């Protein structure tokens, strides 16, 4: 039986926490930041945990992740 392949696009965007939750980056923090409020820029820093429904799909794409 050959190895299963990970979706490389998902592997570059998501990682797993120690408890198996899916970690993701916030959106809207790459460019065109001059017209955005400071609160929205601060709020999109760092990472967060993906929603449960999205996490199920991401775990299908990353069979060896978590």
DOGU-520927 format. One record per atom (N, C-alpha, C): residue in three letters; atom name; x, y, z. Coordinates in Angstrom, 1 decimal, decimal comma, padded with zeros to 4 digits. Example, Ala and Ser with C-alpha at 12.3 -4.5 7.8 and 13.67 -1.06 7.14 Angstrom:
REM DOGU-520927
residu	atome	east	north	up
ALA	N	013,2	-005,7	007,8
ALA	CA	012,3	-004,5	007,8
ALA	C	013,2	-003,3	007,8
SER	N	012,8	-002,2	007,1
SER	CA	013,7	-001,1	007,1
SER	C	012,9	000,0	007,9
//
This chain:
REM DOGU-520927
residu	atome	east	north	up
UNK	N	000,8	-001,2	000,0
UNK	CA	000,0	000,0	000,0
UNK	C	000,9	001,2	000,0
UNK	N	000,7	002,1	-001,0
UNK	CA	001,6	003,3	-001,0
UNK	C	001,2	004,3	000,1
UNK	N	002,1	005,2	000,4
UNK	CA	001,8	006,2	001,3
UNK	C	000,7	007,2	000,8
UNK	N	-000,1	007,7	001,8
UNK	CA	-001,0	008,8	001,4
UNK	C	-000,3	010,1	001,3
UNK	N	-000,8	010,9	000,4
UNK	CA	-000,2	012,2	000,2
UNK	C	-001,0	013,3	000,9
UNK	N	-000,2	014,3	001,4
UNK	CA	-000,9	015,5	002,0
UNK	C	-001,1	016,5	000,9
UNK	N	-002,2	017,3	001,0
UNK	CA	-002,4	018,4	000,1
UNK	C	-001,4	019,5	000,5
UNK	N	-000,5	019,7	-000,4
UNK	CA	000,6	020,6	-000,1
UNK	C	000,2	022,0	000,2
UNK	N	-000,9	022,5	-000,4
UNK	CA	-001,4	023,8	-000,1
UNK	C	-001,9	023,9	001,3
UNK	N	-002,5	022,9	001,8
UNK	CA	-003,0	022,9	003,2
UNK	C	-001,8	022,7	004,2
UNK	N	-000,8	022,0	003,8
UNK	CA	000,3	021,7	004,7
UNK	C	001,1	023,0	004,9
UNK	N	001,1	023,9	003,9
UNK	CA	001,8	025,2	004,1
UNK	C	001,0	026,2	004,9
UNK	N	-000,3	026,0	005,0
UNK	CA	-001,2	027,0	005,7
UNK	C	-001,6	026,6	007,1
UNK	N	-001,6	025,3	007,4
UNK	CA	-002,1	024,9	008,7
UNK	C	-001,1	024,1	009,4
UNK	N	-001,2	024,1	010,8
UNK	CA	-000,4	023,2	011,6
UNK	C	-001,3	022,8	012,8
UNK	N	-000,8	021,9	013,6
UNK	CA	-001,6	021,3	014,7
UNK	C	-001,1	021,7	016,0
UNK	N	-002,0	021,9	017,0
UNK	CA	-001,6	022,1	018,3
UNK	C	-001,3	020,8	019,0
UNK	N	-000,8	020,8	020,2
UNK	CA	-000,5	019,6	020,9
UNK	C	-001,7	018,7	021,2
UNK	N	-002,8	019,3	021,3
UNK	CA	-004,1	018,6	021,6
UNK	C	-004,8	018,1	020,3
UNK	N	-004,2	018,5	019,1
UNK	CA	-004,8	018,0	017,9
UNK	C	-005,7	019,0	017,2
UNK	N	-005,8	020,3	017,8
UNK	CA	-006,6	021,3	017,1
UNK	C	-005,8	021,9	015,9
UNK	N	-006,6	022,5	015,0
UNK	CA	-005,9	023,0	013,8
UNK	C	-005,6	024,5	014,0
UNK	N	-004,4	024,9	013,8
UNK	CA	-004,0	026,2	014,0
UNK	C	-003,9	026,9	012,6
UNK	N	-004,3	028,2	012,5
UNK	CA	-004,3	028,9	011,3
UNK	C	-004,0	030,4	011,5
UNK	N	-003,6	031,0	010,4
UNK	CA	-003,3	032,5	010,5
UNK	C	-004,5	033,2	010,2
UNK	N	-004,6	034,5	010,7
UNK	CA	-005,7	035,4	010,4
UNK	C	-005,6	035,9	008,9
UNK	N	-006,7	036,2	008,3
UNK	CA	-006,7	036,8	007,0
UNK	C	-006,7	038,3	007,1
UNK	N	-006,5	038,9	005,9
UNK	CA	-006,5	040,4	005,7
UNK	C	-005,4	041,1	006,4
UNK	N	-004,2	040,5	006,5
UNK	CA	-003,1	041,2	007,1
UNK	C	-001,8	041,1	006,3
UNK	N	-002,0	041,2	004,9
UNK	CA	-000,8	041,1	004,0
UNK	C	-000,5	042,4	003,4
UNK	N	-001,5	043,1	002,9
UNK	CA	-001,2	044,4	002,2
UNK	C	-002,4	045,2	002,2
UNK	N	-002,3	046,4	001,7
UNK	CA	-003,4	047,4	001,8
UNK	C	-003,8	047,7	003,2
UNK	N	-002,8	047,9	004,1
UNK	CA	-003,1	048,1	005,5
UNK	C	-003,3	049,5	005,9
UNK	N	-003,0	050,5	005,0
UNK	CA	-003,0	051,9	005,4
UNK	C	-004,4	052,3	005,7
UNK	N	-005,4	051,8	005,0
UNK	CA	-006,8	052,3	005,2
UNK	C	-007,5	051,5	006,3
UNK	N	-006,9	050,5	006,9
UNK	CA	-007,6	049,7	007,9
UNK	C	-007,3	050,3	009,3
UNK	N	-008,3	050,1	010,1
UNK	CA	-008,2	050,6	011,5
UNK	C	-007,1	049,9	012,3
UNK	N	-006,6	050,5	013,3
UNK	CA	-005,6	049,9	014,1
UNK	C	-006,2	048,7	014,8
UNK	N	-007,4	048,7	015,2
UNK	CA	-008,0	047,6	015,9
UNK	C	-008,1	046,4	015,0
UNK	N	-008,4	046,6	013,8
UNK	CA	-008,5	045,4	012,9
UNK	C	-007,1	044,9	012,6
UNK	N	-006,1	045,7	012,5
UNK	CA	-004,8	045,2	012,3
UNK	C	-004,2	044,5	013,5
UNK	N	-004,5	045,0	014,7
UNK	CA	-004,1	044,3	015,9
UNK	C	-004,8	042,9	016,0
UNK	N	-006,1	042,9	015,7
UNK	CA	-006,9	041,7	015,8
UNK	C	-006,5	040,6	014,9
UNK	N	-005,8	040,9	013,8
UNK	CA	-005,4	039,9	012,8
UNK	C	-004,0	039,4	013,0
UNK	N	-003,3	039,9	014,0
UNK	CA	-002,0	039,4	014,3
UNK	C	-002,0	037,9	014,8
UNK	N	-000,9	037,2	014,6
UNK	CA	-000,8	035,9	015,2
UNK	C	-001,7	034,9	014,6
UNK	N	-001,9	033,8	015,4
UNK	CA	-002,7	032,7	014,9
UNK	C	-003,9	032,5	015,8
UNK	N	-004,8	031,6	015,3
UNK	CA	-006,0	031,2	016,0
UNK	C	-006,3	029,8	015,7
UNK	N	-007,3	029,2	016,3
UNK	CA	-007,8	027,9	016,1
UNK	C	-008,9	027,9	015,1
UNK	N	-008,8	027,0	014,1
UNK	CA	-009,8	026,9	013,1
UNK	C	-011,1	026,4	013,6
UNK	N	-012,3	026,7	013,0
UNK	CA	-013,6	026,3	013,4
UNK	C	-013,7	024,8	013,3
UNK	N	-014,6	024,2	014,0
UNK	CA	-014,7	022,7	014,0
UNK	C	-015,0	022,1	012,6
UNK	N	-016,0	022,8	011,9
UNK	CA	-016,3	022,3	010,6
UNK	C	-015,2	022,4	009,6
UNK	N	-014,4	023,5	009,7
UNK	CA	-013,2	023,6	008,8
UNK	C	-012,1	022,6	009,2
UNK	N	-012,0	022,4	010,5
UNK	CA	-010,9	021,5	011,0
UNK	C	-011,1	020,1	010,5
UNK	N	-012,4	019,6	010,4
UNK	CA	-012,6	018,3	009,9
UNK	C	-012,1	018,2	008,4
UNK	N	-012,4	019,2	007,6
UNK	CA	-011,9	019,1	006,2
UNK	C	-010,4	019,2	006,1
UNK	N	-009,8	020,0	007,0
UNK	CA	-008,3	020,2	007,0
UNK	C	-007,7	018,9	007,4
UNK	N	-008,2	018,2	008,4
UNK	CA	-007,6	016,9	008,8
UNK	C	-007,7	015,9	007,7
UNK	N	-008,7	015,9	006,9
UNK	CA	-008,8	015,0	005,7
UNK	C	-007,6	015,3	004,7
UNK	N	-007,3	016,6	004,6
UNK	CA	-006,2	017,0	003,6
UNK	C	-004,9	016,7	004,2
UNK	N	-004,7	016,5	005,5
UNK	CA	-003,4	016,3	006,1
UNK	C	-003,5	015,0	006,9
UNK	N	-003,4	013,9	006,3
UNK	CA	-003,6	012,6	006,9
UNK	C	-002,6	012,3	008,0
UNK	N	-001,4	012,8	008,0
UNK	CA	-000,4	012,5	009,0
UNK	C	-000,2	013,6	010,0
UNK	N	-001,2	014,6	010,0
UNK	CA	-001,0	015,7	010,9
UNK	C	-001,4	015,5	012,3
UNK	N	-002,7	015,3	012,5
UNK	CA	-003,1	015,2	013,9
UNK	C	-004,3	014,5	014,2
//
